[in-house]
Amino acid sequence: MTLLRLTDAAHIAERYCLKEARAFDYERRSFVLESYRDALGRQLLTPAPDVAAVIWKRQHKNESCLDIELADIEKAIAEDVAFLEAHPTRKARSPAPAD
């Protein structure tokens, strides 16, 4: 995403005739954008390591640019939740021994 923002900023700079922006390769923008979309889609389908990742997936599942079916993303999220509930990462502390 950062590279995509840099590309957009350089394009704006070129419109204002800044000589440093002339050397920037704007044809890479479509490649960068496609790579970003592909990475986002793969990340949404990758098993979540914790609840924070599940929350992130829920926030990004409706991105309009993805080539992934919403049903597939929701299935991956449901599998993540089921796994995390079956394998909690935190355990309650046992009470301190009485002296």
Buried (B, 14 or more C-beta within 10 A) or exposed (E): EEBBEEBEEBEEBBEEEEEEBEEBEEEEBEEBBEEBBEEBBEEBBEEBEEBEBBEBBBEBBEBEEBEBEEEBBEEBBEEBBEEBEEEEEEEEEEEEEEE
